[in-house]
Amino acid sequence: MGLTGLEIFKQLPKTNCKDCGHPTCLAFAMAMAAGKAGLDQCPHVSEAAKEALGAASAPPVALVKIGTGEKELTLGNETVLFRHDKRFEHPTGIAITVSDTAGKEEIAARVGQINKLVFDRVGQLHSVNLVAVTNDSGDADKFVAAVKVAAENTAYPLILITEDTAAMEKALEVVGSKKPLLCGATAANYEGMTALAKKYEAPMVVKGADLNGLAELVEKVVALGHKQLILDSGAREVHKVLADQTQIRRQALKRFRPFGYPTITFVTNEDPVQAVADAAVYICKYAGIVVLQTADPADILPLITLRLNIYTDPQKPIAVESKIYEIGNPGPDSPVYITTNFSLTYFCVAGDVEASRVPGYILPVDTDGISVLTGWAAGKFTPEKIAEMLKNSGIAEKVSHRKVIIPGGVAVLSGKLQELSGWEVLVGPRESSGIPSFLKQRWNV
């Protein structure tokens, strides 16, 4: 179990200096106990206290990194069982399998198909994260050849799936510098696999026959000096995986150290619809990595969308950057629209401006990612902020007129805004779907 706030407080300097961002040392200690602050935020803590509190302040689920460079995947650092308690930190990694039974050209084509699994969602690009090469052939040379082809054709980190230590060693001679995920160590081979993981400083999957066996095996691997681990309970039936995933997270949050690592799950159902449903269950219930056999965009997109929704901060709305956005190819006579930077609001407006077939400029005012009426009610969508946006965004240099269109729901802002900005304020429709007809009736320069 983690230390209480009072136990942490006893180790702190008790200066109430506020350098940590909290009003008192006690408040900081309580935040640490709740997993909402880290010991590194206190610049005055002693070395003895660091040693005593280090384990208590570390996240219950360890941080593990797979791969190198821009596509490196980070997992772990999770601190809660339920998303609304705080947030989930690192999104589930989605891995697609590549079998070593296929030929070189077929493997390259399969990897190319995986590389194309990139989707634009609310203005952001989201993709799968890993390529999992499986030793289905049982032949070490075929496995190494498949790993080499996959590595040459993708920037994604690799998962090397084989329990053959000799095959794993040969594959690591080819891609060991890329820090692939070794999958995996079992009760029969853990010593050899751990030696390879330590040699190449690579993360490793530890697979148990059940949860008790998994905990015992993790302790043996850690005793050998390797802690970059991913857990596989060994279950493959959905109900069993769900139970194991939940139990592993619960025990990790209770500071049961053998379960304090991210997890990996495997989707084995051959029915594509059921496979997507199974993967969705694993993403919802704490899987660090989900391994799928399908590379069909129609199967992957729902999972990408689900992951995006689960791994957003529930206390922070999704927002777009507050800047000038050009829809179509606007010129000096094009209309200027004001809205907020709540992503759903912005994309609704952008879609309806595009549908009007009249190029225009959209200026989303920074309201901390909340909608028009909510922003107005909260005092974040005000004439002053809109006038500041018109002045500082550079829109005045892009258009020859001084007309701006505001949402009809906040018509009350028009008088003050016109006075502050010097722009003529046109009150637009209450809903952005009315923009096309509004332009036909009201817009002229």
C-alpha positions in Angstrom: 0.0 0.0 0.0 1.1 3.6 -0.6 2.0 5.9 2.2 -0.6 8.2 3.7 -0.4 12.0 3.4 0.7 12.3 7.0 3.5 9.7 6.6 4.8 11.6 3.5 4.5 14.9 5.4 6.9 13.7 8.1 9.6 13.3 5.5 9.2 16.8 3.9 11.1 19.9 5.0 8.0 21.6 6.3 9.0 25.1 5.1 5.7 25.9 3.4 7.8 27.6 0.7 5.2 27.0 -2.1 8.0 26.2 -4.6 6.2 23.0 -5.3 3.0 24.8 -6.4 1.0 23.9 -3.3 0.2 26.3 -0.4 1.7 24.1 2.3 3.9 21.1 2.7 0.9 19.2 4.1 -1.2 20.0 1.0 1.7 18.8 -1.1 1.9 15.6 0.9 -1.8 15.0 0.4 -1.5 15.5 -3.3 1.4 13.0 -3.4 -0.6 10.4 -1.5 -3.4 10.9 -4.0 -1.1 10.4 -6.9 -1.6 14.0 -8.1 2.0 15.2 -7.4 5.5 13.9 -7.6 8.4 14.2 -5.2 10.5 15.9 -7.9 8.3 19.0 -7.5 9.8 19.7 -4.1 13.3 21.3 -4.6 14.2 21.2 -0.9 13.6 17.5 0.0 16.6 15.7 1.5 18.3 12.7 -0.1 17.2 10.5 2.8 13.6 11.6 2.2 14.0 10.9 -1.5 15.1 7.4 -0.7 12.3 6.8 1.8 9.6 8.3 -0.4 10.8 7.2 -3.8 8.7 4.0 -4.0 5.7 5.8 -2.6 5.8 8.6 -5.0 6.4 6.4 -8.1 3.3 5.6 -10.1 1.7 2.2 -9.3 2.2 1.1 -12.9 5.8 1.5 -14.1 6.8 3.4 -17.2 7.9 1.3 -20.1 9.1 2.4 -23.5 9.2 0.4 -26.7 11.2 1.3 -29.8 13.3 4.4 -30.5 12.9 7.7 -32.3 9.7 9.5 -33.3 7.5 6.4 -33.2 8.6 5.3 -29.7 5.7 4.0 -27.7 5.4 4.9 -24.0 3.2 2.9 -21.7 2.4 2.9 -18.0 2.6 5.6 -15.3 -1.1 4.9 -14.6 -2.5 5.9 -11.3 -6.2 5.3 -11.2 -8.8 2.5 -11.7 -11.5 4.8 -13.1 -10.9 7.5 -15.7 -13.0 10.1 -14.0 -10.8 9.9 -10.8 -8.1 11.7 -12.7 -7.3 10.4 -16.2 -5.5 7.5 -18.0 -2.0 8.6 -19.0 -0.8 6.6 -22.0 -3.1 5.3 -24.7 -3.3 1.6 -25.5 -0.8 0.6 -28.2 -2.4 -1.1 -31.1 -0.3 -3.8 -32.8 -1.0 -5.7 -36.0 0.5 -9.1 -36.6 2.8 -10.2 -39.5 3.4 -13.9 -39.8 6.8 -15.3 -40.8 5.1 -18.0 -42.9 4.5 -15.4 -45.6 6.9 -14.7 -48.4 9.2 -11.6 -48.5 7.0 -9.6 -50.9 3.8 -10.6 -49.0 5.3 -9.5 -45.7 6.4 -6.1 -47.2 2.9 -5.6 -48.6 1.4 -6.5 -45.2 3.6 -4.0 -43.4 2.8 -1.3 -46.1 -0.9 -1.9 -45.4 -0.2 -1.4 -41.6 1.7 1.8 -42.3 -1.4 3.2 -44.1 -3.6 2.8 -41.0 -3.5 6.5 -40.2 -6.8 8.4 -39.5 -7.7 12.1 -39.3 -9.9 12.6 -36.3 -11.0 16.1 -35.0 -8.0 17.6 -36.7 -5.4 15.2 -35.3 -3.7 12.2 -36.9 -4.0 8.9 -35.1 -2.6 5.5 -36.1 -1.6 2.0 -35.0 1.6 1.8 -33.0 3.4 -1.5 -33.4 4.1 -4.3 -35.9 4.1 -7.7 -34.3 6.2 -10.3 -36.1 5.1 -13.9 -35.1 7.2 -17.0 -35.3 4.3 -19.2 -36.6 6.7 -21.3 -38.7 8.7 -22.4 -35.8 11.8 -21.8 -37.9 14.4 -19.4 -36.6 15.8 -18.4 -40.0 12.3 -17.7 -41.4 11.6 -15.6 -38.3 14.7 -13.6 -38.6 14.0 -13.0 -42.3 10.5 -11.8 -41.6 11.8 -9.5 -38.8 14.4 -8.0 -41.2 11.8 -7.3 -43.9 9.4 -5.7 -41.4 12.1 -3.5 -39.9 13.1 -2.3 -43.4 9.6 -1.3 -44.3 8.2 0.4 -41.2 9.2 3.1 -38.7 6.9 1.5 -36.1 8.5 -0.4 -33.1 8.4 -4.1 -33.4 7.1 -6.9 -31.2 9.1 -10.1 -31.6 6.7 -13.0 -30.8 8.6 -16.2 -30.2 9.3 -18.4 -27.1 12.4 -19.8 -28.9 15.3 -18.2 -27.2 17.7 -19.0 -30.1 15.3 -17.5 -32.7 14.9 -14.4 -30.5 18.7 -14.0 -30.2 19.1 -14.2 -34.0 16.4 -11.6 -34.5 17.9 -9.2 -32.0 21.2 -9.4 -33.8 19.3 -7.7 -36.7 17.0 -5.2 -34.8 18.2 -5.1 -31.2 19.3 -1.5 -31.6 15.7 -0.5 -32.3 14.6 -1.7 -28.8 11.8 -4.1 -29.9 9.5 -5.7 -27.4 10.5 -9.3 -26.7 7.5 -11.6 -26.4 8.2 -13.5 -24.5 9.5 -15.0 -21.3 7.8 -18.0 -19.8 8.5 -20.3 -16.8 10.5 -22.5 -19.2 12.7 -19.8 -20.9 12.8 -16.7 -18.6 16.5 -16.9 -17.8 17.6 -16.9 -21.4 15.0 -14.3 -22.4 15.9 -12.0 -19.5 19.6 -12.2 -20.4 18.8 -11.1 -24.0 16.5 -8.3 -22.7 19.3 -7.0 -20.4 21.9 -7.3 -23.2 19.9 -5.2 -25.6 18.2 -3.1 -22.9 14.9 -4.0 -24.5 11.4 -4.3 -22.8 10.1 -7.9 -22.4 6.7 -9.6 -22.0 6.4 -12.0 -19.1 3.7 -14.6 -19.6 2.2 -16.6 -16.8 -0.1 -19.6 -16.9 -2.4 -17.7 -14.5 -2.1 -14.7 -12.2 -0.3 -16.5 -9.4 2.2 -18.0 -11.8 2.6 -14.5 -13.4 3.4 -12.9 -10.1 6.0 -15.5 -9.3 7.6 -15.3 -12.7 7.8 -11.5 -12.5 9.6 -11.7 -9.2 12.1 -14.1 -10.7 12.8 -11.8 -13.6 13.1 -8.8 -11.4 15.6 -10.7 -9.2 17.7 -11.2 -12.4 17.9 -7.4 -12.7 15.4 -6.5 -15.5 12.4 -4.3 -14.8 11.2 -3.1 -18.2 8.3 -5.5 -18.3 4.9 -6.0 -19.9 2.5 -8.5 -18.4 0.6 -11.3 -20.1 -1.7 -13.3 -17.9 -1.9 -16.1 -20.4 -5.7 -15.8 -20.8 -7.2 -15.6 -24.3 -11.0 -16.0 -23.6 -12.6 -12.5 -23.4 -14.2 -13.1 -20.0 -10.9 -14.4 -18.5 -8.9 -11.6 -20.0 -11.3 -9.0 -18.6 -11.1 -10.5 -15.1 -7.3 -10.7 -15.2 -6.9 -7.2 -16.6 -9.1 -5.8 -13.8 -7.4 -7.8 -11.1 -3.9 -6.8 -12.3 -4.8 -3.1 -12.3 -6.5 -3.3 -8.8 -3.5 -5.0 -7.3 -1.0 -2.6 -8.9 -2.9 0.3 -7.4 -2.6 -1.4 -4.0 1.2 -1.4 -4.6 1.5 -5.1 -5.2 4.8 -4.7 -7.1 4.7 -7.9 -9.3 1.6 -6.4 -11.1 3.0 -2.9 -11.3 3.6 -3.0 -15.1 1.6 -2.4 -18.3 -0.2 -5.4 -19.8 -0.5 -7.0 -23.3 -3.6 -8.7 -24.7 -4.2 -10.8 -27.8 -7.3 -10.8 -29.9 -7.8 -14.4 -31.3 -11.4 -14.4 -32.5 -11.4 -15.0 -36.3 -14.8 -13.3 -36.8 -13.9 -9.7 -37.6 -16.8 -8.1 -35.9 -16.3 -10.0 -32.7 -12.6 -9.4 -32.9 -13.2 -5.6 -32.9 -15.6 -6.0 -30.0 -13.0 -8.0 -28.0 -10.3 -5.5 -28.7 -12.7 -2.7 -27.5 -13.2 -4.5 -24.2 -9.4 -4.7 -23.7 -8.9 -1.1 -24.5 -11.6 -0.1 -22.1 -10.1 -2.3 -19.4 -6.5 -1.3 -19.0 -4.6 -3.1 -21.8 -1.3 -1.4 -22.5 -1.1 -3.2 -25.8 -3.7 -4.9 -27.9 -2.5 -7.3 -30.6 -4.8 -7.8 -33.6 -4.6 -9.9 -36.8 -6.7 -7.6 -38.9 -5.3 -4.7 -40.9 -8.6 -3.6 -42.4 -9.2 0.1 -41.9 -12.9 -0.5 -41.2 -11.8 -2.7 -38.2 -9.1 -0.4 -36.9 -11.0 3.0 -37.1 -13.6 2.2 -34.5 -10.8 1.2 -32.1 -8.8 4.3 -32.8 -11.9 6.4 -32.1 -12.7 4.5 -28.9 -9.1 4.9 -27.7 -9.2 8.6 -28.4 -12.3 9.0 -26.4 -11.1 7.0 -23.4 -7.6 8.5 -23.3 -8.6 12.2 -23.3 -8.6 14.1 -20.0 -12.2 14.1 -18.8 -11.5 17.4 -17.0 -10.2 19.0 -20.2 -12.3 19.4 -23.4 -10.6 18.6 -26.7 -9.7 22.0 -28.3 -8.1 23.3 -31.5 -5.4 25.9 -31.6 -6.7 29.5 -31.4 -5.5 30.9 -34.8 -6.7 31.9 -38.2 -8.1 28.9 -40.2 -8.6 29.2 -44.0 -11.5 27.2 -45.5 -11.3 26.9 -49.2 -9.1 29.5 -50.8 -10.2 32.8 -49.2 -9.3 36.2 -50.4 -9.6 39.8 -49.3 -13.4 39.8 -49.8 -14.1 36.6 -47.9 -16.2 36.5 -44.7 -14.7 36.2 -41.3 -16.4 33.9 -38.7 -15.9 34.0 -34.9 -16.4 30.8 -32.8 -14.7 29.1 -29.9 -11.9 26.6 -29.9 -13.9 23.7 -28.7 -13.0 21.1 -31.3 -16.6 19.9 -32.0 -17.8 23.5 -32.4 -15.0 24.4 -34.7 -15.4 21.4 -37.0 -19.1 21.9 -37.2 -18.5 25.5 -38.3 -15.7 24.5 -40.7 -17.9 21.9 -42.3 -20.8 24.2 -42.8 -18.6 27.0 -44.2 -17.2 24.5 -46.6 -20.7 23.4 -47.5 -21.6 27.0 -48.3 -19.0 26.9 -51.2 -17.9 30.4 -50.1 -14.3 30.4 -48.9 -13.8 32.1 -45.6 -11.7 32.6 -42.5 -12.6 31.1 -39.1 -11.2 32.6 -35.9 -11.7 30.3 -32.9 -11.3 32.3 -29.7 -9.5 30.5 -26.8 -12.3 29.6 -24.3 -10.3 26.7 -22.7 -12.1 24.4 -25.1 -15.7 25.0 -24.2 -18.6 25.8 -26.6 -20.1 29.1 -27.5 -23.0 29.4 -25.0 -21.0 27.7 -22.2 -18.0 30.1 -22.9 -20.3 33.1 -22.8 -22.0 32.0 -19.6 -18.5 31.4 -18.0 -17.2 34.8 -19.1 -14.6 33.2 -21.4 -16.3 34.3 -24.7 -16.5 38.0 -24.3 -16.3 41.1 -26.5 -12.9 41.9 -25.1 -11.5 38.5 -26.0 -13.0 38.6 -29.5 -11.7 42.1 -30.1 -8.2 41.0 -28.9 -8.4 38.1 -31.4 -9.3 40.4 -34.2 -6.5 42.8 -33.3 -3.7 40.3 -32.7 -4.4 37.4 -35.1 -3.4 39.3 -38.3 -6.8 38.9 -39.9 -7.0 42.6 -40.6 -4.1 42.2 -43.1 -5.8 39.3 -44.9 -9.2 41.0 -45.7 -10.0 44.4 -47.2 -13.3 44.8 -45.3 -14.0 45.1 -41.6 -17.0 42.8 -41.2 -17.1 39.9 -38.8 -19.8 37.3 -38.2 -20.6 36.1 -34.7 -22.8 33.2 -33.6 -26.5 34.1 -33.4 -26.7 32.7 -29.9 -24.5 35.5 -28.5 -26.1 38.4 -30.4 -25.9 40.3 -27.1 -22.1 40.7 -27.6 -22.5 42.6 -30.9 -22.8 46.2 -29.6 -19.9 46.0 -27.2 -17.7 44.1 -29.7 -18.3 46.7 -32.5 -17.4 49.5 -30.1 -14.2 47.8 -28.9 -13.0 46.5 -32.2 -14.2 49.0 -34.8 -15.4 46.1 -37.0 -19.0 45.9 -38.2 -20.5 43.0 -36.4 -23.0 40.7 -38.2 -25.1 38.4 -36.1 -25.1 35.1 -37.8 -27.4 32.1 -37.5 -27.9 30.4 -34.1 -26.7 27.1 -35.7 -23.8 26.8 -38.1 -26.0 24.8 -40.5 -27.6 28.1 -41.3 -24.4 29.6 -42.7 -25.0 28.9 -46.4 -28.5 30.6 -46.4 -27.2 33.4 -44.2 -24.4 34.2 -46.7 -26.9 34.3 -49.6 -29.1 36.8 -47.8 -26.7 38.9 -45.8 -23.1 38.8 -47.0 -21.8 41.5 -49.4 -18.7 43.6 -49.3 
